[in-house]
Amino acid sequence: MSTTQKTCVAVLTGSGRSAVAVIGVAGPAAESAVNRFFRASNGRPMIQQPLGRIVYGHWGGDAGEDLVVCRREAEVVEIHCHGGAASISQILTNLKSAECIEISWQRWVSDRLACSLMAESQIALAGASTLRTAKILLDQYHGALGRELREIQGQLGNDSLEEAAERLEKLLATVEFGRHLTKPWRVVLAGFPNVGKSSLINALVGYQRAIVFDQPGTTRDVVSATTAADGWPIQLSDTAGLHEASDELESAGIAEAQHRLQDADLVLWILDASQFKAGGEESVLEIARKQSLTAKARFDRSRVLVVVNKIDLLSGEMKPLCGAVVTCAVTKEGIAELLQAIADRLVPCSPAEGAAISFTERQVLLLEEALARCQNGESDEAGDVLERLAVGCSDVSRPEGGAL
């Protein structure tokens, strides 16, 4: 680990109320630092406790907090204590008084894992909010990205620069998807006032998140909620109805809604079904496009999904609503289909099992540099960049002869 000459302490569990917290201590003085404050019930000092043995005792003397510790390995001790902030703070204060340096859990992981790709994967896994995204990151932890880099390095060693460049381009094409493995796709609900955006976002997330009231202009702020569509994490934002407003507060809400539309990965443009009774001439897309122009919002078909809501209020025949998803937020009709349509638009082609995915900014920068080196005919230099990308990873280290 990079801090071998220092003894470090890190909180390894998430913040907030919990039953148990885990604090890690690592370095030359780990056992002695813990021993200053921990009294084992078996009476032995920390250095004499067997590796891997869970040891019960008290922190801060016989009247101190009950907890358990474990020597994971030489110079590495885990403390399992009450998860409350006061308990964690006291232990950290004590250990820092024993000259332990507090570090983040991310730094702890990076120091404990020699392979940079494994460390980045483990850190990213903590930010994965669905099983589907976690599985993809777990594939990277188990070497999917490293294996791809090894094969590209092999092509560089054989002077197959064109093939190596093609594979680097394909890997860089996964970047945007990889970013969303830990950061939800942004999906913004937009449209004119009183088309049911707030009711629709409540139906999509499955609970009352947005204010619902039969009065145009009720939503004046952006209200967000996170859910999943076909296993992909999405952040839904319910925005103010887009229209001309004289009220200063309402105008501010509309301005914020327009800003969110620019940054969205996907816009759900919501229309009222009563506009589409039999006999109407305009198509769904034509009406949605005209409304967006009126609201001064850019209508990019590649990132807009038109939704026709409130179909429960219609009686009689409706004209075919081609190019739109039809829903009723009240009865939940069409909600499952809408979630699937959102997933299909955001991830039209999901990666194969075990596929290599780039998912950090560091990886992106180094992949771009390696590609530029390839395109300039600099095989050795491109290989050196890939070594920096996978520093410490044995399966992507360069053996004698120049190839991985």
Secondary structure, DSSP 4 states (H G I P E B T S, - for coil): -TTTTS-EEEE-S-SSS-SEEEEEEESTTHHHHHHTTEEETT---GGGSPTT-EEEEEESSTTSEEEEEEEEETTEEEEEEE-SHHHHHHHHHHHHHTTPEE--HHHHHHHH-S-HHHHHHHHHHTT--SHHHHHHHHHHHTTHHHHHHHHHHHHHHTT-HHHHHHHHHHHHTTHHHHHTTTSPEEEEEEESTTSSHHHHHHHHHTS--S---SSTT---S-EEEEEEETTEEEEEEE----S---SHHHHHHHHHHHHHHHH-SEEEEEEEGGGGBTT--S-HHHHHHHHHHHTT----GGGEEEEEE-GGG--S-B---TTEEE-BTTTTBTHHHHHHHHHHHH-SSPPPTT-----SHHHHHHHHHHHHHHHTT-HHHHHHHHHHHTTT-GGGS--TTS--
